[in-house]
């Protein structure tokens, strides 16, 4: 059987790293990416190889169009194109909107939304030519409900949800499925800013009574990559029943 290829952006840690390991164990060749934590990307590579998987490191800023084009030139040199694209790269900002700088705003939009657009634009032509492909965007429950002191992040994730639904309709005639996972409180470094009291208070708001794990998120992403082709355009909540 021909080996499938997946690109997972932001795969040096958290959900992205868990996804990289899950896809590698499922037999995919994994293109792993991050912008700056290159030592962590090396660790992801080493773990994939220790599991008997294969991968290629693609360091670069997916919020920059030229960087994405360069990454896809490397992908094209190694395979015909991607079977699966997981847009996971994300950046959080917690604080009042009035305290945000122009640079803060631009960084949130570039990393959480523009990156998905740039990667989709490069991945889609091959998928359409084959009449087959999967795109999974890692969103947030705040893209649906909005979060106080996370206005920019909420706006970017809401935009990602809109991109998911619109692109799914655009690509459905070509048998390419586009879905998003709207994550709730997942136990990642992004939530490490919470102290013990804040974490407990948040857990009490979650009907499931706990944070989700990155492994649970990765299993859902892999399931979407291998799920029914009639499933597209969906924003699938994974938030322990919170929204």
Secondary structure, 3 states (H helix, E strand, C coil): CCCCEEEECCCCCHHHHHHHHHHHHCCCEEEECCCCCHHHHHHHHHHHHHCCCEEEECCCCCCCHHHHHHHHHHHHHHCCCCCEEEECCCCCCCCCHHHCCHHHHHHHHHHHHHHHHHHHHHHHHHHHHHCCEEEEEEEECHHHHCCCCCHHHHHHHHHHHHHHHHHHHHHHCCCEEEEEEEECCECCHHHCCCCHHHHHHHHHHCCCCCCECHHHHHHHHHHHHCCCCCCCCCEEEECCCCC
